[in-house]
Amino acid sequence: MALYGMMIISLMLSSCVNHEAHKALIDLWDAEQLAERVPLLIAHRGGVSGSGVPECSELALRLAADVGYDMLELDVQESKDHHPVVFHDSNMKEACGIDHKISDFTLEELEAIKFRDSDETIKSLDTMLHLCSLLKLGVMFDIKQGELSEIYFERIRELIDQYGLERSCMTIGDSQVQEELKGKALLTIRDEMLEELKKGERPDLHGFFWFGVPKKWPLELVPVVQENGGLVIPALNVFRYSEENHRAEASYDAERLLEAGVDGFQIDCAYQDYFGLPEISE
């Protein structure tokens, strides 16, 4: 294991709580509860996607719950008949062997399609949010961009309410997504808000979170964001690092961000052992 990986595990074991012990659904509006669960861990692309586990699948979600994540990211796309469906890629060829888009099929048709080399099938957001509610997992939505219908967003909002997740969701996405899910999920801090902070102004950031690539962040703004009510959630994703040194590079980022006092991380399962969770074999 890389030196930085060993360092980060030591830091986590000495200063952080055991995520497997959490039974309650995360409340992103409860500062006291959040402080007890720092660092909040959000599983990228639908959960734990180790060898043989399709990302954004029901199996990935269940594995994420089993190992102790607080939340998971769900990539959501619109079906032909305007239902929200959990799937990452813009084309289904690599994941399912079908050279089509999610929007080419109805929900009923999609739910019969299997991921390549797996018995796992594509799932509706309804199914996945029901499971999140049962397994006490909060949700980070990544609503894929496009010409999205109002009924699609209406269904997402209704599902958040139906499964009691209105205090347990955050979302990334474009300005339409931010507007449509306002009041149903924490929203990303806009660039103009950060510029105000840099100028010494104090915008109200309750209901917002700072999300993005760690290497681009001025870390001195971390406590400033938090003092104004916002959360700080950097992303540690394999694709952001070099192929040969990604673990060392990610663990370096994790260590310095923990020292800066961030609230949590959205992570690929390749890095979950840095935070006291089981190591995933590559």
Buried (B, 14 or more C-beta within 10 A) or exposed (E): EBEBBEBBBEBBEEEBEEBEEBEEBBBBEEBEEBEEBBBBBBBBBBBBBBEEBBBBBBBBBBBBBEBBBBBBBBBBBBBBBBBBBBBBBEEBEEBBEBEEBBBBBEBEEBBEBBBEEBEBBBBBBBBBBBBBBEBBBBBBBBBBEBEBEEEBBEBBBEBBEBBEBBBBBBBBBEEBBBEBBEEBBBBBBEEEBBEBBEEEEEBEBEBBBBBBEBEEBEBEBBEBBBEBBBBBBBBBBBEBBEEEEBBBBBBBBBBBBBEBEBBBBBBBBBBBBBBBBBBBEE
